Amino acid sequence: MLEATDSKYSLVIYAAKRARQINAYYSQLGEGLLEYVGPLVDTHVHEKPLSIALREINAGLLTSEAIEAPAQ
């Protein structure tokens, strides 16, 4: 999985951000608002968003882009 990012720390941040998106997707699903993309892999009943995010990263379904710091 470390091939997806530069370091293990960026992998943790990457997975956590995607897990928040998945969690928000499930929260908005009942309201009819679909701002975020749902899980890209098949999920199990009691699977946590972080586990889903890590499986998506491991399957190569997500891409990460470095954000450049604004020039001062």
Secondary structure, DSSP 8 states (H G I E B T S, - for coil): -GGGSSSHHHHHHHHHHHHHHHHHHHHHHTTT---S---SS---TT--HHHHHHHHHHHT------------
